[in-house]
């Protein structure tokens, strides 16, 4: 397994050590089925909010729950490896639930980030992160880029 791809328990221990060294942990999550420029710009901006960027990756099972039986197009191991290859992504961990709530509780990020289509008060885990002094942020989408629209364009 790539040194950036970690099981949740191992990542939790790593982040605890980084926190002791005063590193600011940023967390985001998503399916990242087909990586495109919107994802790249989003992840770069997320990394700029702290020192360590952790990406929670929806498992294949989780993607199917959210996006339907035809997704994901790429397997979770492949998606994790692609994300881990990005220089500004420090760690990737896979979660199987519909939402990252349990993962956020386990990792306790300093900053929780989602795309601009989310209202801050609706971001899963936001209240928890704020409860211990963390912050929640949104990053605007790059107009015209989404995996769903890309899939639709390919299908035409």
N, C-alpha and C positions, 0 to 999 in steps of 0.2 A: 504494500500500500504506500502511496506517495506520502512523504514526510509531512505534508500539509493536511492530509486527509486523516481525521481522527475520530475515534468513537467518542461519544458524549462524555463518558466517565474520564477518559484520559484528557480530553480537552478541558474539562472542568478543573482538573489539577494543574494543567499548564497555565490556564488563565489566572488561577489563584496565585501562582508564582509571579506572573507578569504584573499582577495588581500590586503585589508587595514591592515591586520595583517601580511603582508609580506610573505604569503604562495605562493609557486610556483605551478601553476595549469598546469597539464599535461592532454591533451585530445587525445583520440584515438576513432576510431569507427569501426564498422563492423557488420556482421550478427550474428556471434557466434551461429550458428544453432545447432551444436553438439560440445560441449566443449571438447577439447582434450589437450594433453600435449603441443602441439605447442602453443595453445592459452594461457595456463597457464604460460609458460615461457615468452611469448611475453608480457603479462600483468604485470608480475613481473618486467621485465626489463623496461617497460614503467613507472611504479610507481617509480622506482629508479631514474628517471630523474627529480623528483620534490617532492612536499609535498602531493598534492591532485591529485588522478587519477580519471578522469571523462571518462566514456565510453558512447559514442553515439551509440545507438543500432538501427539498421535498423528495421523499423516496418515490419509486415508481408507483407503489400502492397509493400513496398520498396524492400524487399527481392525478391518478385515475379518479379518485374521489372528487377532486376539485375540477378537473378539465374534461372528464369523460373517458370512456373506454378506449378511444383512439389515441390517447396520449398516455405517457410521453412518447415522443418519436425516438429519443435517445435514452438509453438505459442509464440508471442512476450512477453506476460506476464510471461510465463515460462522461456524464455531465460533471461529476465531481472532479475528474481528472482535468477536464478543460478549465474549470474554475480555478483549480489549484495551480494551473500553469500561469495564471496572471500574476504579475509581480506585486500588485497591490492587494491581493488576497492572501492573508496570512494563514488562515485555517478554513477548512470546509468540514462540516459534519452533516450526516444524513439523519433526518427524522421521519417517522412514519405516521405521525398524527396529521389530522386535517389542518391544524394550526400549530404554530411553534410555541404555544404557551408554556408547556412543560420544559421545553428546551431553554427558553428564556429564563425560567426559574432556576434551572440547573447551572446556567452559564453566568448569570447576573452581569450583563453588560453595563457599561457606563453610559453608552448611547445606543438607542434602538432606532433604526432607520427603516423607512418604507418609501415606496414611490408616491408621487404626488396625487395619485388617485385616492389615497387614503386620507381621511380626516384624522388628525392627531388623536382625538378622543376615541376613535374607533380602532386604533391599532392594538392588536392582540399583544398583551404583555406590557403595554404602555403604563398602566396604573401601577403595576408591580415595579417597573424600573424607576418610576418617579418616587415610589414609596421609600427607597433607600438613597435618594438624592441624584439618581441618574436622569438623563434627559431623553426626549423623544423628538425625532425630526423627520421631515419629509423632503424628498428631493424630486423636483419636477421631472416628468417624463420628457424624453426627446421626442418631439412631435413627429408622427408618421412611422414610428417603429414599435412593433409588438410582435411577439411570436405568432399569435393567432392570425394577424393580418399577413404575416410572411407565409404561413401555411396556406392561407386562402389564395394568395397570389401564385404560389407554386402550383396549387391544384387547378387554377385556371389555365 
